[in-house]
Amino acid sequence: MFKPGTDTAAQQAGRARMPQTRAEDERLRREFTQALAETLGRPPTAAESIIIDGLASAHVKASRLRKRGRDDLEQLKVIASLSDALAKAREATTA
């Protein structure tokens, strides 16, 4: 059972890194979002923007999980689903 004040040094260091990790994840998410949006060759629609944001978030989370040696299968499933949704949204705007 957890008792306040009994954290190990590694746990304390991990908590101290969390804001930095969140900021790095957000930077990566923004970069990936911009790169995906640029592949459209035009400004994304509202639906495409939502899908692109989800793709970027799932991509960053999957990368973070892999770096920690954890399974990223669920995030890869999300990425595949959102990629399909983006393709359908693209088709709808070009049709």
N, C-alpha and C positions, 0 to 999 in steps of 0.2 A: 504494500500500500504506500502511496506517495505521502511523504511528510514534507511540508514546506521547509526550505533551508537545507535539504539533504541532497541537493543536486551535486553530481560529480563535476569535476573541472571540465570534462568533455561536454557535458550537457549545458553548462553555463556558456562555454565557448560557442556551441551550436546556436543557442538562443541569441547570443550577441551577433552572430552572422546573419540571422534571419532578415533584418531590414536590408542588408547589402544583397542577399540572395534574391529577395523580392524585387529590388530595384534592377538587378541584372536581368531577371526574368522579364520584367516589364519592358526593358530596353530591347531585349531579343524579340519579344512579342511584337512591339511596334515596328522593328526592322522587317520582320517577316510579313507583317500585315501590309506594309508599304510595298514590299517586293511582290507579294501576291496581287495586290491591287494594280500594280504597274503592268502585270502580264495581261490584263484585260485590254490594254491599249485605249482605254477610255475611262471616265470616272465610273466607279462601281455604283450599281443601283443600291437602294436601301437593303434589299434582301441579300445581295451579294456582299455588302459590307458586313452584315451580321454573320454570314457564313465564313467570310475571310477572317473575321475576328476570332470565331470559334476554332477555325483551322490553326491559326497562329498560336492560340492558347494551348491547344492540344499538342501541337508540335513542340512547344517549349516544355510542357509537362513531360512528354515522352522522353525528350532529351535529358531532362533532369533525372528522371527515373533510371534511364540507362546508365548515366554517370554514376549513380549510386548502386549500380549492380542489381536493380530491381526490375521486375517484369513490367513491360510497357504495352502488353498486348491489348488491354482495354483502350488505351489512348490511340493505338494504331487502328482499332475498329472505329473509333470516333473519327479519326482522320479520313478513313476510307469512306465513311458515310457522308461526311461533310464535303469531301471531294466530289462525290456523286451529285450531291445537292448543288454544288457550285457549277458543275457541268450542265445540269438541268436549268439552272438560273441563267446561265450564259445563252443556252439554246433559246430560252423564252424571250430574251432581249434581242436576239438576232433574227428571230422568226417573223 
